[in-house]
């Protein structure tokens, strides 16, 4: 494993999978822009992304099929899309520290490419493809499901709701009790006739996010939505 940087060695520990072929891991974190300055590199992570997307879709599909036996095709498809695309995958990528491992061109780095959702989503799918090629489907499934955690928790947090505070309470109350969530005024802005509030939400005394609104209620609801998003990827 001497070919790998410290960040990639740490990444393997975080995902609980040691690569037999370190070149696959290197390729998984190689953004297409990197090849512009390093033409000696054989390829970027685009082909691995293509493969990883298919593997991830299969794993998520089978898991949803097994966990939700009464759901019809439409609901299963909607949940699969929510758990296998876009912001959700970029959040998972950030959670495992994938951003620090990306190999980018200088210009891509300078324009914020390291934290771009699309680059992180692609890299996560590429990592899945690399693990699959380095092992097998059963191993890739084990790694993925460990990174995902509770499907039910993620899907609950993603559901639109007019009552995010209630949904947050319902999510944590069974395990942590009635008093695990609390809200505090973090700051106020503006004159009395045009006041805006910032409310911070705490989970077991740990800050989860700050919401803003023209009233304390709307600020608390905004903070609860942020908390739900964070809990879904924690």
C-alpha positions in Angstrom: 0.0 0.0 0.0 3.0 2.3 -0.2 1.5 3.8 -3.4 -1.3 5.5 -1.4 -1.2 8.8 0.4 -2.0 9.1 4.0 -5.5 10.5 3.1 -6.2 7.4 1.0 -5.0 5.1 3.7 -7.2 6.8 6.2 -10.1 6.6 3.7 -9.7 2.8 3.6 -10.0 2.7 7.4 -13.2 4.9 7.4 -14.9 2.7 4.8 -13.6 -0.5 6.5 -12.2 -1.9 3.2 -8.5 -2.4 2.4 -7.8 -2.4 -1.3 -5.8 -5.3 -2.7 -5.1 -3.2 -5.8 -4.3 0.4 -4.7 -4.4 1.6 -8.3 -8.2 1.1 -8.4 -8.5 3.4 -5.4 -6.3 6.0 -7.0 -8.3 5.9 -10.2 -11.6 6.2 -8.2 -10.4 9.6 -6.8 -9.0 10.9 -10.1 -11.2 13.7 -11.4 -11.2 14.0 -15.2 -9.6 17.5 -14.9 -6.5 15.9 -13.4 -5.6 14.2 -16.7 -5.2 17.7 -18.3 -2.1 18.3 -16.2 -1.0 14.6 -15.9 -1.3 13.0 -19.4 0.7 10.0 -18.1 -2.3 8.9 -16.1 -4.1 6.1 -17.9 -7.7 7.3 -17.2 -9.9 9.2 -14.8 -12.7 7.8 -12.6 -15.4 8.2 -15.2 -15.6 4.5 -16.2 -15.6 3.5 -12.6 -18.4 5.9 -11.9 -20.4 4.2 -14.7 -19.9 0.8 -13.1 -20.3 2.0 -9.5 -23.6 3.7 -10.3 -25.0 0.4 -11.5 -23.7 -1.6 -8.5 -25.0 1.0 -6.1 -28.4 1.0 -7.8 -28.6 -2.8 -7.5 -27.6 -2.9 -3.8 -30.1 -0.2 -2.9 -32.9 -1.8 -5.0 -32.5 -5.2 -3.4 -32.4 -3.7 0.1 -35.5 -1.6 -0.5 -37.3 -4.6 -2.0 -36.5 -6.6 1.1 -37.1 -3.9 3.7 -40.4 -2.6 2.3 -42.3 -5.7 1.1 -45.7 -3.9 0.9 -44.4 -0.9 -1.2 -45.4 -0.7 -4.9 -43.0 -0.1 -7.7 -43.6 3.7 -7.8 -42.7 4.1 -4.1 -39.7 1.8 -4.4 -38.4 3.8 -7.4 -38.9 7.1 -5.6 -37.0 5.9 -2.6 -34.2 4.3 -4.7 -33.7 7.6 -6.4 -33.6 9.5 -3.1 -30.9 7.1 -1.7 -28.7 6.7 -4.8 -28.4 10.2 -6.4 -27.5 13.8 -6.0 -27.1 15.5 -2.7 -27.5 12.4 -0.6 -24.4 10.7 -2.2 -22.4 13.9 -1.9 -23.3 14.0 1.8 -22.1 10.4 2.2 -18.9 11.4 0.4 -18.2 14.2 2.8 -19.0 12.0 5.7 -16.2 9.6 4.8 -13.8 12.4 4.0 -13.7 11.7 0.2 -13.2 15.4 -0.7 -9.7 15.5 0.8 -8.7 12.5 -1.3 -9.7 13.9 -4.8 -7.0 14.4 -7.4 -7.9 17.6 -9.3 -6.3 20.0 -11.8 -5.0 23.2 -10.4 -7.8 25.2 -12.0 -10.5 22.8 -10.8 -9.1 23.1 -7.3 -9.0 26.9 -7.4 -12.7 27.1 -8.6 -14.0 25.0 -5.7 -14.1 21.6 -7.4 -13.1 19.7 -4.3 -16.3 20.5 -2.6 -18.6 20.5 -5.6 -21.6 18.1 -5.1 -21.3 16.7 -8.6 -17.6 15.8 -8.2 -18.2 14.2 -4.8 -21.2 12.2 -6.1 -19.1 10.9 -9.0 -16.3 10.0 -6.8 -18.5 8.1 -4.4 -19.9 6.1 -7.2 -16.4 5.5 -8.5 -15.3 4.3 -5.1 -18.2 1.8 -5.2 -17.1 0.6 -8.6 -13.5 0.2 -7.4 -14.5 -1.8 -4.4 -16.6 -4.1 -6.6 -13.8 -4.7 -9.0 -11.4 -5.3 -6.1 -13.7 -7.7 -4.3 -17.2 -9.0 -5.2 -20.8 -8.0 -4.9 -21.3 -9.4 -1.4 -18.4 -7.4 -0.1 -19.4 -4.2 -1.8 -23.0 -4.7 -0.4 -21.6 -5.1 3.1 -19.4 -1.9 2.8 -22.2 0.1 1.3 -24.9 -0.8 3.8 -22.5 -0.1 6.7 -21.9 3.4 5.2 -25.6 4.0 4.6 -26.9 2.9 8.0 -30.7 3.0 8.5 -32.7 3.4 5.3 -35.8 4.2 7.3 -34.1 7.0 9.1 -32.8 8.6 5.9 -36.2 8.3 4.1 -38.0 9.7 7.1 -35.7 12.8 7.1 -36.2 13.3 3.4 -40.0 13.3 3.5 -41.5 16.8 3.0 -43.4 17.9 6.0 -45.3 20.9 7.3 -44.1 19.9 10.8 -40.4 19.4 10.8 -40.2 19.9 14.5 -42.7 17.1 15.1 -40.9 14.8 12.7 -37.5 15.5 14.4 -39.1 14.7 17.8 -40.6 11.5 16.4 -37.3 10.5 15.0 -35.3 10.8 18.3 -37.9 10.3 21.0 -38.1 6.4 20.9 -34.4 6.1 21.7 -33.4 9.3 23.4 -36.5 10.5 25.2 -38.7 13.6 25.2 -36.0 16.1 26.1 -33.2 15.2 23.7 -34.1 18.1 21.4 -34.1 21.7 22.5 -34.1 25.1 20.8 -32.3 28.3 21.8 -32.3 31.8 20.4 -28.8 32.2 18.8 -29.2 35.8 17.6 -31.7 38.4 16.5 -31.5 41.0 13.7 -33.3 44.1 12.7 -35.7 46.5 14.4 -38.7 45.4 16.4 -41.1 45.9 13.4 -38.8 43.8 11.1 -37.1 41.3 13.5 -35.5 38.2 12.2 -34.5 35.3 14.5 -31.7 32.8 14.4 -32.5 29.6 16.4 -30.0 26.9 17.2 -31.3 23.3 17.7 -29.4 20.9 20.0 -29.6 17.2 20.1 -28.3 15.8 23.5 -26.6 19.2 24.0 -24.8 18.9 20.6 -25.6 21.7 18.1 -27.1 20.4 14.9 -27.8 23.6 13.0 -29.2 27.2 13.0 -32.4 28.2 11.3 -33.6 31.8 10.4 -37.1 33.2 10.2 -39.3 36.2 10.8 -40.7 34.5 13.9 -39.3 32.1 16.5 -41.6 29.4 15.1 -40.4 29.6 11.5 -36.7 29.8 12.7 -37.2 26.7 14.8 -38.8 24.9 11.9 -35.9 25.9 9.6 -33.4 24.6 12.3 -35.3 21.3 12.6 -35.1 20.8 8.8 -31.3 21.2 9.0 -31.2 18.8 11.9 -33.2 16.2 10.0 -30.8 16.4 7.1 -27.7 16.0 9.3 -29.2 13.1 11.2 -30.0 11.4 7.9 -26.3 11.3 7.0 -24.8 10.7 10.4 
